[in-house]
Amino acid sequence: PAHALAYVQIAAKTERRVGFAIH
């Protein structure tokens, strides 16, 4: 549970970074 939430949070940050890099 706790690690799952952290994973989701990290994934969201990565997605934002990737999206920013692409755009």
Steps between C-alpha positions, in 0.01 A plus 500: 500500500752762611755403236220481242403861571864608476533315168193676362632836618841436339332379181296822488816710540677300229203539268497877553875518433472289186203702377687823566806369316288388202316830479 
